Amino acid sequence: MNKQDKKFMNLAIKLSLKGSASGKGGPFGAVVVKSGKIIAQDHNRVISINDPTAHAEMVVIRKACKKLKTFNLSGCELYTSCEPCPMCLGAIYWSRLKMVYFANTKKDAAKIGFDDLFIYKEIDRPINKRKTRFKQLMQKEAASVFNLWKNKIDKKIY
C-alpha cells in the first residue's frame, strides 16, 4: 500500500463514519479518484434520501460521471470502505472503473447485519425459484425495440 492509497482509503473510512454517525445511512464511504485527484466522495445515503440504491459507491459513481460529463469512468479508481454489494459491483463494471480498493469484506458486512449473500444466491437461481416473483410479459413487443436499437446507425455504445 502506498501513501496515496492509504490517504484515499482513510478518507473512505472517515466518510463511512460520518454517514453512519449522522444517521444518514449505513457505515459505508467511497471515493472516486482520477490521476491522483479526488473526483467524488460521499457516504451511504439510503436513509436520508429514502433511496435503497444510494449506497456510497453508487452515489460517488453518479457524482463522478456528472462531474466528468461521461458515463465511462475507465480512467478512475474507487476506494470504498467495504467490498461492494452485487448492485454496486454491477455499477462498477458498467461504469468501467479500472480499479477498486476496499477495506471491510462482504463477510464483515454480514456480521453486522448487511448480508448480501442471499442476492448472490438469487442471481444463480432459475427465475421461477427466486424469492421475488418474476413473470415475463410481452417479449415479442419489447424485442421489436431491441431490433430497432440493433439496426440503429447513430447509436452510442456504452
N, C-alpha and C positions, 0 to 999 in steps of 0.2 A: 504494500500500500504506500503510495507516495503522498506527499504533503497536500497536493491538490485534492486527491481522492478523500483524504481524511477531512479536509475543510468542507467539502460538499456533503459528505455523509453526516458530519456533525450538524450541519445546517438542517438536513432532512430529519434528523433525530430531534433537534430543537423544535422544528415545526410540528412534529408529531406530539410533542409535549404541549406545545401552545394550543393546538387544536383540541386535544382531549381535556386539558385543564380548563379551557374556556367553555366546555360543554358543546362545542360546535360540531363535534364528530368523534370518531374513534381515534386511537393512538397511532396515526399514520401521517407521515410527511414525505414530500417529494420535491426534487429539484431537477429541472432540465438545464443542461449546460451545453454550450457550443463553443468550441475553440477556447476553452478555459473560462468562458464568461457565462454568468447566470442569465438564462433567458426567461425562466419562470420558476416560481417557488410557491408552495402553499401546503396546506394540510387538508385532511379529510373534512368535508363539509356536509356530509349526509344529513345530519340532524338540523343544522342551521338553515339549510335551504330546502329541506324536505325532498331530497333527490337521492334515491338509492344508488345512482351512478356517480355521485360526487366523491368518489374515492380520491385520495391525494394524487395518485398517478393520472387519473382521468382529468382532474382539474388542471394539473400542470401541462398535460399534453394539449388540452384545449387552449390554455393561455399561450403556450409556446407557438402553436400553429397560428393563432390570431396575431401575435406579435411579429412573427416572421412572414406572415401572409402566405402560408403554404400548408398543405396537408401532409407534406413529406418532410419528416424530421431526420432524414438519413445521416446528416452530419452531427447529430446531437446524441448526448448521453443522458441517462436517467439515473439519479441517485434516489433511492427510496428506503424508508425505514423498515420495510418488510417485503419479503418476497411477494410479488404481485399475485392477486387472485385471478381466476380464469377470465373475468371481464377485462381487467387491466392488462393481462397478458395478451389478449386479443387486440386491444388498442395499441399496445407496444408494437406488435407485428404490423398492424395496419398503418401505423404512423412511420414505420421503418427506422425506428431508433437504432443506432448502431451498437449500443452497449447499455446494459443495465447493471447497476451495482445495488445490492440490497444488504440490510443488516439482519433483522429477525427473519426466521423461516416461516413457511406456512404451518409447520408443526408448532412453532412458538405461538403463532396467532391462534391456532386451535385450542391451545392450553388456556387461553384467556377468553374463549367464547366465540372467536371468529373462525369457525370451522367451514372452510370452503371445499373440503374433501368431497362432500356429497355432490357438488356441482361437477367436479371432475368425473365422478362415477356416473352422473346423469348423462353426460356427453357421450359416454360409451354405450349406454343402454339403447335398445331399439325404441323408436318414438312411442310405441304403444305400451312400453313398460316404464316410462318416466313418471315421476311423481306429479308433475304438472301435465295435464292432459293436452294433447295436440291432435288436431284434425285438419287434414288438407282439404281445401276448398278451391275451386275454380282455377286449377293448374293450367288448363288449356288457355284460358283468357290471359292469365298472367304471363304465360310463355310467349304470347304474341308480343308483349312489351320487351321481353328479353331478346326476341328475334330482331325487333327494330333496333335495339341497342347494338346487337352483334353486327348489324349491317350499317350502322351509323358511321359515316365517313369522318365527321369532325368531332368525334368523341375524345374526351381527355381521359386517358387511362390513369388509374390510381391504384 
